[in-house]
């Protein structure tokens, strides 16, 4: 009996396999080096058997002429090579990939560490560097060491104000920043059925913060329904009894709103313990928490109120933005005094738009709080959307209210 | 593959944002990465990396997949990185660039000469040889070719 990773990759844990890659994507940041790699390897036609795409999200729109020139090279390359291009404003690569629907059982590789996000669909989805990506674009395949898997048993249901992000930070703290290294996380148990696809994307997204190759959910009713809404029929994946190298149990009813304190994602404290800490900025968005449901939840809390500090909200994609416009969620957020950014990564990686000044403190819904990541001398606390909303209104870390 | 150099000691869980910050990534000019490598840890480190062997704590290179982290270290003249464990994307990137990465739990003394021999399977420091975890055959081939570009150039 096999783990899901073993079944998808077609080998036993610990063995090395060469595997055809179904989807391979890069963004405007890693795309530049990927293109260099393709040229260095001799160029030529890209693999026809792999769906290849380039998605601009890291610095959108370009912040200066150097970036603009690099992005233009990628546009020309994408056009000439005939690969898919999601240009500025399309959104974060992982989010856009999730909107087109990754199929259960696929092998998906992205030139970005958070490519593990797409494991939420029952795919083996993982991040690689640019040179690996260049070889994949040219050959349509790569090698993997089939990972051992950690079984993450989820039971119960969320209570109070806790949400998927709190669960994600909780499991990262349980495993530690290298507890998943070279392994895959498999989210299993009765509690998973009640987790929406959005919740799953959050949980899979944080897998790499434990060092894991990916974080997988077995395709089930939720996956089937998600794909049906996109006009596609997919089958659920049967769970087989299998050997996990490690197992952890998480009861959703025990999860409380938490914050990861800088500079480590695995160091969490209950929001209650940090209540009152003054903030300079709140940032809502990213491949962790920039989806429509996140914006809608944020809007419900700040509607007809005013944020007390500068608050940047960046929809994860154009589709998210469009839906937020259609439903009035965007108006509620803007009227509350928030600033809206172009769909993309926003200030998460500290390269533009909303970075922090020396000594400033930001509460962010992102997935990394490393030293200086969002700006030299700035500090990043990581939280759920509900905690970010409550804190934006008060200007200091504030416990979210239990939704009515 | 073998080599040696004076040790530069680095902490555990060193992330790739610290190796090269996001604010320096949007260029193809590798000298920018060399100039700012490890700046957010200690700006005085960069000039001393040429010919050095980095001896780090566990989980070296965690976080972002940015290959510029491995490129910056290689271009700065780092001979090898030795750590008890590496984050997997950094580890693959380093091999793909021909930068030796060695899994070994070594106590570090700044400036002390460290030798390694990957084919023989040891690291030598403070007059003692320590065993290392061997690379997969594929990784050995890629490293021996000088990196993934050279590896594929031979095969395509």
Interface residues (C-beta under 8 A of the other chain):
Chain A: X16 X29 X30 X32 X33 X36 X37 X40 X41 X42 X44 X59 X63 X64 X66 X67 X70 X111 X112 X113 X127 X128 X129 X130 X131 X132 X134 X135 X138 X139 X143 X145 X177 X178 X181 X182 X211 X213 X264 X349 X350 X351 X355 X368 X370 X371 X372 X373 X376
Chain B: X13 X15 X17 X18 X21 X22 X23 X25 X26 X27 X28 X40 X58 X59 X62 X63 X64 X65 X66 X67 X68 X70 X85 X86 X87 X88 X89 X92 X93 X96 X97 X136 X138 X147 X148 X149 X152 X153 X156
